[in-house]
Amino acid sequence: MSTSSGDGLMVTRVRAELSQPRVSQMGEFITPNHLFFIRDHFVNRPALSDDEWRLHLTGAGVQDTAVSLAYLKSLPSKSLTVTLECAGNGGYGRGADRQQHHMRTMVGTAVWRGVPVAALFEDEIPPEVTEFVFRGYDGGEDPDEPVPIDCYTRSIPRAKVLDVDTLLVYQMNGEPLPREHGFPVRLIVPGWYGMDSVKWLRSIEARTTPLGHFYDDHKYRTQWTDAGLQAGRRVREMGVKSLVLSPSNGQRILLGDIPISGLAWAGRNDVTSVYISFDGGQSWQPTELGDEVRPYSWRAWSLTHKADEVGPLDFVVRAVDSAGRAQPMEALPARNYEANWVQRVRVFVVAGLEP
C-alpha cells in the first residue's frame, strides 16, 4: 500500500526508500526537486558535507587523485535537461511489489549542471581501458545478497563514460543536489536507466578487464532466475515509452470533447510520434506533439476526442521514436525491468456529473 511522504510523494517502500509522484503532480515539463522520484538501494543515506567530500580517481593509466567539490566546480561546466527513469518503472516486481506494477511515475525530468567525466582525466586514457567502475558512498544489505555490500557499484563502458554528455553533476534545477538525489555529486548518464546514474559518488576506477560485482552481475538483468537474481543481458538504454496524464483510469467524464494529454520519452532518441487508438489498435490517430524538444528529454503530447455516447471508453497510447522503435502492444510476462508496453485507459462517459 502506498502512503504519502511529507513532500507529497507516494512512498511505496520505506526500507531503502522508493517514492514517486502522483500522476496529477506531473504536468510540468521540468519536474520540481520535491516531486522527483526517489529510488534508494540501502536503508541509510550517506550524510556528506561539501567540504569533506572527495571523489577518488584510480585505475589503469590513471594517477591516483582525490578531487574536491571546489575543484570540480572550478572546471568548465554544462547543463543538460535529462529525463531519468527507474529501470523497474511499471514492471511487475516480486512478492508484494507485484501490486505496484501499474505504477508508471518513477520518472522525472530535471536540468542537471556538472562537469563531463572526461574532463577529470587530463592524460589520454590508455586504449586498453574498456570500462569505468563508479562507486557510491552508500552501502548496506540487499535482500538478494547474503552478506552486506560495501558500496553501490556500476560498471559503464568506456565510450559512454567519455561522452561529453556524461556528467558529474552538483546542481539539480539550479539548486545544490538534494541529499536524497545524491548530494553533493552524482553521475548522470543521459539516455540510460537511472540505476547507472550513481548517487553520492565516491570513486571512479578505469579498468582493462570487467570487475564483476553484485549490481552488474546479479541485478538489472532482463530475466529472473529461480534464485530471484537476474540473468540475460544487462539493462542499460531506456526504451520508448508514454504516460497518460489526463484523464485518469476509471474517471467519469461528460459527453463531448475529451482532452487527452501526456508525456513520452525515448532515452537518447527523439520522440517523433504518439498515437491513440480507440478500437484496440486497429486504427490510430496521431496526437499533437509539444514544441519543446530537447535531447534526452520527454515530450508532451495531446489530442481532443469527441465522445458522442455514454458508457465506457477505452483507448490505447503508443509512442514511436526517431530510431523507429514503437512501444510493444502487449505486456511481457514477468518483466521486471524495461516495462515499456502501451498504456491502456478506460474512462466512463456520462450525460451529467453528480454534484
Kinemage of the C-alpha trace (Angstrom):
@kinemage 1
@onewidth
@group {chain A} dominant
@subgroup {mainchain}
@vectorlist {calphas} color= white
{ca met a 1} P 0.000 0.000 0.000
{ca ser a 2} L 1.243 3.490 -0.805
{ca thr a 3} L 1.482 6.250 1.764
{ca ser a 4} L 2.226 9.943 1.403
{ca ser a 5} L 5.506 11.450 2.472
{ca gly a 6} L 5.652 14.990 3.803
{ca asp a 7} L 6.656 16.426 0.439
{ca gly a 8} L 3.738 14.893 -1.410
{ca leu a 9} L 5.425 11.862 -2.965
{ca met a 10} L 3.805 8.460 -2.637
{ca val a 11} L 6.090 6.243 -0.561
{ca thr a 12} L 5.665 2.713 -1.893
{ca arg a 13} L 8.567 1.271 0.096
{ca val a 14} L 10.071 2.650 3.299
{ca arg a 15} L 13.088 0.320 3.578
{ca ala a 16} L 15.540 1.671 1.031
{ca glu a 17} L 13.048 4.351 0.038
{ca leu a 18} L 11.030 4.057 -3.153
{ca ser a 19} L 8.817 7.085 -3.729
{ca gln a 20} L 7.063 8.595 -6.711
{ca pro a 21} L 4.730 11.473 -7.560
{ca arg a 22} L 1.068 11.111 -8.323
{ca val a 23} L 0.121 11.410 -11.978
{ca ser a 24} L -1.748 14.615 -11.117
{ca gln a 25} L 1.556 16.166 -9.968
{ca met a 26} L 3.378 15.563 -13.265
{ca gly a 27} L 2.073 18.326 -15.521
{ca glu a 28} L 5.261 20.400 -15.716
{ca phe a 29} L 7.975 19.831 -18.317
{ca ile a 30} L 10.636 20.205 -15.610
{ca thr a 31} L 9.941 18.124 -12.524
{ca pro a 32} L 10.375 20.126 -9.297
{ca asn a 33} L 13.003 18.641 -6.994
{ca his a 34} L 10.481 17.792 -4.278
{ca leu a 35} L 8.379 15.802 -6.773
{ca phe a 36} L 11.238 13.899 -8.415
{ca phe a 37} L 11.017 10.164 -7.773
{ca ile a 38} L 13.350 8.599 -5.189
{ca arg a 39} L 14.951 5.169 -5.549
{ca asp a 40} L 17.457 4.133 -2.856
{ca his a 41} L 19.274 0.791 -2.713
{ca phe a 42} L 20.030 0.772 1.016
{ca val a 43} L 18.345 1.836 4.238
{ca asn a 44} L 20.813 4.539 5.243
{ca arg a 45} L 21.654 7.504 3.052
{ca pro a 46} L 25.152 8.951 3.226
{ca ala a 47} L 25.436 12.216 5.154
{ca leu a 48} L 28.239 14.051 3.351
{ca ser a 49} L 29.475 17.616 3.679
{ca asp a 50} L 30.603 19.575 0.650
{ca asp a 51} L 33.903 20.411 2.370
{ca glu a 52} L 34.817 16.844 3.317
{ca trp a 53} L 33.578 15.079 0.176
{ca arg a 54} L 36.221 13.645 -2.133
{ca leu a 55} L 35.986 11.803 -5.438
{ca his a 56} L 38.804 9.295 -5.826
{ca leu a 57} L 40.188 8.632 -9.319
{ca thr a 58} L 42.174 5.430 -9.792
{ca gly a 59} L 42.840 2.541 -12.146
{ca ala a 60} L 44.750 1.692 -15.300
{ca gly a 61} L 46.766 4.636 -16.626
{ca val a 62} L 45.291 6.990 -14.022
{ca gln a 63} L 47.288 8.820 -11.390
{ca asp a 64} L 45.539 8.318 -8.053
{ca thr a 65} L 43.807 11.594 -7.252
{ca ala a 66} L 41.266 12.872 -4.745
{ca val a 67} L 39.051 15.560 -6.260
{ca ser a 68} L 37.321 18.111 -4.029
{ca leu a 69} L 33.970 19.721 -4.744
{ca ala a 70} L 35.647 23.122 -5.007
{ca tyr a 71} L 37.999 21.815 -7.670
{ca leu a 72} L 35.164 20.145 -9.580
{ca lys a 73} L 33.203 23.391 -9.611
{ca ser a 74} L 36.242 25.259 -10.929
{ca leu a 75} L 36.164 23.237 -14.158
{ca pro a 76} L 34.080 24.237 -17.211
{ca ser a 77} L 30.550 23.001 -16.637
{ca lys a 78} L 27.438 22.477 -18.725
{ca ser a 79} L 23.716 21.989 -18.174
{ca leu a 80} L 21.624 19.216 -19.673
{ca thr a 81} L 17.904 18.603 -19.422
{ca val a 82} L 17.627 14.860 -18.909
{ca thr a 83} L 14.720 12.519 -18.252
{ca leu a 84} L 15.642 9.825 -15.738
{ca glu a 85} L 13.530 6.690 -15.378
{ca cys a 86} L 13.824 3.862 -12.880
{ca ala a 87} L 14.546 0.622 -14.753
{ca gly a 88} L 11.714 -1.042 -12.815
{ca asn a 89} L 9.154 1.666 -13.597
{ca gly a 90} L 5.907 -0.154 -14.371
{ca gly a 91} L 7.496 -3.604 -14.059
{ca tyr a 92} L 5.940 -6.477 -12.195
{ca gly a 93} L 8.414 -6.806 -9.335
{ca arg a 94} L 8.302 -9.666 -6.871
{ca gly a 95} L 6.149 -10.517 -3.892
{ca ala a 96} L 4.271 -7.513 -2.525
{ca asp a 97} L 5.988 -5.301 -5.102
{ca arg a 98} L 3.915 -7.003 -7.833
{ca gln a 99} L 0.942 -4.991 -6.610
{ca gln a 100} L 2.702 -1.841 -7.799
{ca his a 101} L 3.249 -2.962 -11.398
{ca his a 102} L 0.672 -0.482 -12.656
{ca met a 103} L 2.563 2.490 -11.259
{ca arg a 104} L 4.343 4.349 -14.059
{ca thr a 105} L 5.536 7.530 -12.352
{ca met a 106} L 9.109 6.557 -11.387
{ca val a 107} L 10.297 9.039 -13.984
{ca gly a 108} L 11.167 12.722 -13.999
{ca thr a 109} L 12.969 15.427 -15.934
{ca ala a 110} L 15.430 17.907 -14.423
{ca val a 111} L 18.061 20.388 -15.519
{ca trp a 112} L 21.373 18.984 -14.296
{ca arg a 113} L 24.594 21.024 -14.140
{ca gly a 114} L 28.013 19.500 -13.828
{ca val a 115} L 31.310 18.612 -15.415
{ca pro a 116} L 31.862 15.968 -18.119
{ca val a 117} L 33.567 12.916 -16.598
{ca ala a 118} L 36.189 13.096 -19.352
{ca ala a 119} L 37.351 16.483 -18.058
{ca leu a 120} L 38.833 14.862 -14.946
{ca phe a 121} L 41.223 12.729 -16.933
{ca glu a 122} L 43.837 15.168 -18.226
{ca asp a 123} L 46.046 12.468 -19.716
{ca glu a 124} L 44.796 10.265 -22.503
{ca ile a 125} L 43.132 7.107 -21.223
{ca pro a 126} L 45.079 4.029 -22.422
{ca pro a 127} L 43.285 2.240 -25.278
{ca glu a 128} L 43.163 -0.981 -23.276
{ca val a 129} L 40.766 0.613 -20.772
{ca thr a 130} L 37.355 -0.800 -21.658
{ca glu a 131} L 35.160 0.311 -18.770
{ca phe a 132} L 34.948 2.567 -15.757
{ca val a 133} L 33.617 1.483 -12.367
{ca phe a 134} L 31.615 4.052 -10.396
{ca arg a 135} L 31.158 3.540 -6.664
{ca gly a 136} L 28.926 5.427 -4.281
{ca tyr a 137} L 29.294 6.207 -0.590
{ca asp a 138} L 26.106 4.216 0.089
{ca gly a 139} L 26.189 0.583 1.198
{ca gly a 140} L 24.344 -1.948 3.317
{ca glu a 141} L 22.140 -5.004 2.965
{ca asp a 142} L 20.340 -6.194 -0.151
{ca pro a 143} L 17.603 -8.855 0.200
{ca asp a 144} L 19.161 -10.902 -2.622
{ca glu a 145} L 22.692 -10.891 -1.214
{ca pro a 146} L 23.567 -12.824 1.989
{ca val a 147} L 26.448 -10.539 3.005
{ca pro a 148} L 26.437 -6.736 3.382
{ca ile a 149} L 27.511 -4.741 0.343
{ca asp a 150} L 30.318 -2.243 0.832
{ca cys a 151} L 29.021 0.248 -1.724
{ca tyr a 152} L 26.666 0.626 -4.642
{ca thr a 153} L 28.663 -0.046 -7.816
{ca arg a 154} L 28.041 0.227 -11.555
{ca ser a 155} L 30.370 -0.509 -14.480
{ca ile a 156} L 29.900 1.584 -17.615
{ca pro a 157} L 31.611 1.126 -20.994
{ca arg a 158} L 34.418 3.496 -21.958
{ca ala a 159} L 32.623 5.169 -24.873
{ca lys a 160} L 29.622 6.130 -22.764
{ca val a 161} L 31.724 7.413 -19.870
{ca leu a 162} L 33.888 9.623 -22.080
{ca asp a 163} L 30.912 11.022 -23.986
{ca val a 164} L 30.771 14.784 -23.401
{ca asp a 165} L 27.202 14.499 -22.102
{ca thr a 166} L 28.012 12.057 -19.293
{ca leu a 167} L 28.270 14.386 -16.323
{ca leu a 168} L 29.352 14.630 -12.700
{ca val a 169} L 26.550 16.872 -11.508
{ca tyr a 170} L 26.281 19.050 -8.413
{ca gln a 171} L 23.139 21.030 -9.274
{ca met a 172} L 19.564 19.957 -9.905
{ca asn a 173} L 17.185 22.565 -11.317
{ca gly a 174} L 19.548 25.365 -10.296
{ca glu a 175} L 19.923 24.205 -6.680
{ca pro a 176} L 22.541 22.059 -4.929
{ca leu a 177} L 21.661 18.386 -5.253
{ca pro a 178} L 19.198 17.368 -2.534
{ca arg a 179} L 20.546 14.691 -0.224
{ca glu a 180} L 18.034 12.120 -1.493
{ca his a 181} L 19.280 12.709 -5.046
{ca gly a 182} L 22.976 12.276 -4.334
{ca phe a 183} L 24.407 15.345 -2.600
{ca pro a 184} L 26.992 16.601 -3.166
{ca val a 185} L 27.819 14.899 -6.518
{ca arg a 186} L 26.182 12.205 -8.591
{ca leu a 187} L 26.691 10.766 -12.032
{ca ile a 188} L 24.198 11.451 -14.817
{ca val a 189} L 24.274 9.032 -17.772
{ca pro a 190} L 21.820 10.527 -20.292
{ca gly a 191} L 19.599 8.084 -22.157
{ca trp a 192} L 20.250 5.186 -19.770
{ca tyr a 193} L 18.042 3.987 -16.943
{ca gly a 194} L 18.537 5.664 -13.604
{ca met a 195} L 20.486 2.919 -11.810
{ca asp a 196} L 23.603 3.885 -13.815
{ca ser a 197} L 23.437 7.498 -12.597
{ca val a 198} L 25.224 6.632 -9.349
{ca lys a 199} L 24.367 8.888 -6.392
{ca trp a 200} L 26.717 10.072 -3.617
{ca leu a 201} L 29.664 9.358 -5.882
{ca arg a 202} L 32.824 8.145 -4.123
{ca ser a 203} L 35.241 6.861 -6.776
{ca ile a 204} L 35.873 6.209 -10.467
{ca glu a 205} L 38.155 3.350 -11.477
{ca ala a 206} L 39.464 2.799 -15.020
{ca arg a 207} L 39.661 -0.905 -15.846
{ca thr a 208} L 41.035 -3.088 -18.624
{ca thr a 209} L 39.003 -6.130 -17.525
{ca pro a 210} L 35.490 -6.457 -16.093
{ca leu a 211} L 35.348 -6.076 -12.322
{ca gly a 212} L 32.485 -8.459 -11.603
{ca his a 213} L 30.199 -7.277 -8.794
{ca phe a 214} L 26.690 -7.755 -7.464
{ca tyr a 215} L 24.885 -4.878 -9.175
{ca asp a 216} L 26.286 -5.704 -12.598
{ca asp a 217} L 26.258 -9.494 -12.460
{ca his a 218} L 23.123 -10.258 -10.429
{ca lys a 219} L 20.835 -7.233 -10.673
{ca tyr a 220} L 19.481 -5.151 -13.551
{ca arg a 221} L 19.378 -8.081 -15.942
{ca thr a 222} L 16.492 -8.880 -18.262
{ca gln a 223} L 15.363 -12.198 -16.740
{ca trp a 224} L 14.637 -13.568 -13.278
{ca thr a 225} L 16.309 -16.780 -12.145
{ca asp a 226} L 14.815 -19.251 -9.683
{ca ala a 227} L 17.049 -17.742 -7.014
{ca gly a 228} L 15.467 -14.347 -7.544
{ca leu a 229} L 18.522 -12.820 -9.183
{ca gln a 230} L 18.899 -11.753 -12.785
{ca ala a 231} L 20.148 -13.410 -15.955
{ca gly a 232} L 20.329 -12.315 -19.589
{ca arg a 233} L 21.730 -9.082 -20.955
{ca arg a 234} L 22.350 -6.002 -18.851
{ca val a 235} L 19.615 -3.394 -18.736
{ca arg a 236} L 21.025 -0.078 -19.915
{ca glu a 237} L 19.419 2.076 -22.622
{ca met a 238} L 15.947 3.456 -21.996
{ca gly a 239} L 13.136 2.268 -24.226
{ca val a 240} L 10.456 4.381 -25.871
{ca lys a 241} L 7.512 4.949 -23.544
{ca ser a 242} L 4.470 7.120 -22.937
{ca leu a 243} L 2.442 8.130 -19.906
{ca val a 244} L -1.154 9.376 -19.857
{ca leu a 245} L -1.524 12.332 -17.507
{ca ser a 246} L -5.203 13.053 -18.184
{ca pro a 247} L -7.805 11.630 -17.993
{ca ser a 248} L -7.072 9.059 -15.312
{ca asn a 249} L -8.099 5.430 -15.495
{ca gly a 250} L -11.681 4.999 -14.235
{ca gln a 251} L -12.509 8.708 -14.400
{ca arg a 252} L -16.084 9.827 -15.135
{ca ile a 253} L -16.199 12.344 -17.995
{ca leu a 254} L -19.009 14.337 -19.560
{ca leu a 255} L -20.213 13.778 -23.117
{ca gly a 256} L -18.486 15.933 -25.698
{ca asp a 257} L -14.868 16.913 -26.192
{ca ile a 258} L -12.419 14.947 -24.032
{ca pro a 259} L -8.893 16.370 -23.828
{ca ile a 260} L -6.268 13.622 -23.541
{ca ser a 261} L -2.673 14.508 -22.719
{ca gly a 262} L 0.560 13.039 -21.512
{ca leu a 263} L 4.319 12.692 -21.868
{ca ala a 264} L 6.547 10.403 -23.923
{ca trp a 265} L 10.289 9.736 -23.817
{ca ala a 266} L 12.839 7.573 -25.613
{ca gly a 267} L 16.225 7.889 -23.890
{ca arg a 268} L 18.872 9.144 -26.303
{ca asn a 269} L 16.370 9.155 -29.207
{ca asp a 270} L 13.712 11.720 -30.017
{ca val a 271} L 10.002 11.022 -29.715
{ca thr a 272} L 8.694 11.514 -33.247
{ca ser a 273} L 5.063 10.363 -32.917
{ca val a 274} L 2.473 9.462 -30.314
{ca tyr a 275} L -0.708 7.736 -31.458
{ca ile a 276} L -4.019 6.935 -29.774
{ca ser a 277} L -6.353 4.104 -30.738
{ca phe a 278} L -9.995 3.895 -29.659
{ca asp a 279} L -10.609 0.467 -31.225
{ca gly a 280} L -7.978 -1.679 -29.559
{ca gly a 281} L -5.191 -0.913 -32.002
{ca gln a 282} L -6.978 -1.477 -35.335
{ca ser a 283} L -6.679 2.200 -36.267
{ca trp a 284} L -4.610 5.050 -34.878
{ca gln a 285} L -4.914 8.813 -34.607
{ca pro a 286} L -1.802 10.995 -34.336
{ca thr a 287} L -1.575 13.326 -31.367
{ca glu a 288} L -0.165 16.838 -31.416
{ca leu a 289} L 3.363 16.960 -30.044
{ca gly a 290} L 4.613 19.771 -27.834
{ca asp a 291} L 7.002 22.327 -29.304
{ca glu a 292} L 9.659 21.880 -26.618
{ca val a 293} L 12.202 19.347 -27.885
{ca arg a 294} L 15.446 18.694 -26.030
{ca pro a 295} L 17.857 15.772 -26.396
{ca tyr a 296} L 17.419 13.104 -23.693
{ca ser a 297} L 14.101 14.634 -22.566
{ca trp a 298} L 10.470 13.708 -22.677
{ca arg a 299} L 7.962 15.408 -24.934
{ca ala a 300} L 4.401 16.494 -24.263
{ca trp a 301} L 1.550 15.248 -26.453
{ca ser a 302} L -2.208 15.897 -26.612
{ca leu a 303} L -5.379 15.069 -28.524
{ca thr a 304} L -9.042 16.035 -28.160
{ca his a 305} L -11.550 13.217 -28.717
{ca lys a 306} L -15.257 13.821 -29.206
{ca ala a 307} L -17.324 11.332 -27.201
{ca asp a 308} L -20.882 11.160 -28.524
{ca glu a 309} L -22.345 8.313 -26.463
{ca val a 310} L -22.388 7.361 -22.808
{ca gly a 311} L -20.647 4.285 -21.480
{ca pro a 312} L -17.099 3.001 -21.137
{ca leu a 313} L -14.491 4.464 -23.470
{ca asp a 314} L -11.231 2.592 -23.921
{ca phe a 315} L -8.115 3.949 -25.548
{ca val a 316} L -4.500 2.898 -26.063
{ca val a 317} L -1.482 5.208 -26.330
{ca arg a 318} L 1.645 4.267 -28.283
{ca ala a 319} L 4.842 6.269 -28.831
{ca val a 320} L 7.393 5.911 -31.634
{ca asp a 321} L 10.945 7.280 -31.617
{ca ser a 322} L 13.493 8.501 -34.159
{ca ala a 323} L 15.053 5.031 -34.393
{ca gly a 324} L 11.711 3.537 -35.446
{ca arg a 325} L 11.136 1.852 -32.089
{ca ala a 326} L 7.493 1.580 -31.029
{ca gln a 327} L 6.031 0.520 -27.724
{ca pro a 328} L 5.034 -3.172 -27.580
{ca met a 329} L 1.295 -3.715 -27.709
{ca glu a 330} L 1.278 -6.405 -25.032
{ca ala a 331} L 2.867 -6.689 -21.605
{ca leu a 332} L 5.807 -9.055 -21.408
{ca pro a 333} L 5.283 -11.839 -18.830
{ca ala a 334} L 7.200 -11.429 -15.555
{ca arg a 335} L 9.136 -8.452 -16.934
{ca asn a 336} L 10.632 -6.583 -14.023
{ca tyr a 337} L 12.739 -4.084 -16.000
{ca glu a 338} L 12.221 -2.151 -19.265
{ca ala a 339} L 8.442 -2.304 -18.916
{ca asn a 340} L 7.505 -0.042 -21.810
{ca trp a 341} L 4.400 -1.628 -23.276
{ca val a 342} L 1.450 0.577 -24.254
{ca gln a 343} L -0.772 2.105 -21.618
{ca arg a 344} L -4.455 1.203 -21.759
{ca val a 345} L -7.008 3.521 -20.175
{ca arg a 346} L -10.749 3.136 -19.579
{ca val a 347} L -12.914 6.130 -18.710
{ca phe a 348} L -16.695 6.337 -18.301
{ca val a 349} L -18.612 8.860 -20.377
{ca val a 350} L -21.711 10.167 -18.623
{ca ala a 351} L -24.511 12.566 -19.513
{ca gly a 352} L -24.043 14.575 -16.340
{ca leu a 353} L -21.853 14.624 -13.244
{ca glu a 354} L -23.399 14.358 -9.805
{ca pro a 355} L -22.709 17.369 -7.557
